[in-house]
Amino acid sequence: MSKIGKINIVIPDKVKVLLSGNTVNIEGPLGKKSLSIDTDIFDLKINEGKNVSIKPKKITQNVKRIWGMNRSLLNNAIIGASKGYEKILELSGVGFRAAIKGKQLNLQLGFSHDVNFDIPEGTKIEVEKQTTIKIKGFDKQQVGMIASQIKSIRPPEPYKGKGIKEQGQYILRKEGKKK
């Protein structure tokens, strides 16, 4: 039995969940998302718009593996439509700064040129200070993907810790060379 799959998903007041065929449409104040769930394998029940339960029709080894994953994807979409997701990135290094220019994030990261990152639709990027970037959106996977793409431009190095890191991320530091 899946420990995660058994738990019912509570639907907030502002979110609407509709099942049409194999697709589940989730609509909330922050956005819309549609997920496809195999109705041949799983039985999806929406109880009076208050909670959603997903149960397998027949429990086999392969179904157990994807039961919890489907429940988590559904839960993430419901949370994203009501509250949204946020990641905070920090720039550390001399002269490292970020700014928003139109629909692009402009990064000065110690290279000989500025790096421009296109902001995709459905996400919002804010620069609070010059060294703090906030990524907000309703799709958890997209927010995480954008954060990892920005971090990959200049990952933190282990000697001085210069680079782009997530807030609260620990960087394993190395000792420099000795005489």
ABEGO torsion letter per residue (X at the ends): XBAAAABBBBBBAABBBBBBEABBBBBBAAEBBBBBBBAAABBBBBBGGABBBBBBABBBAAAAAAAAAAAAAAAAAAAAAAAEBBBBBBBBEBGBBBBBBEABBBBBAGBABBBBBBBBBGBBBBBABAABBBBBBABAAAAAAAAAAAAAABBBBAAAGBEBBBBGBBBBBBBBBBX
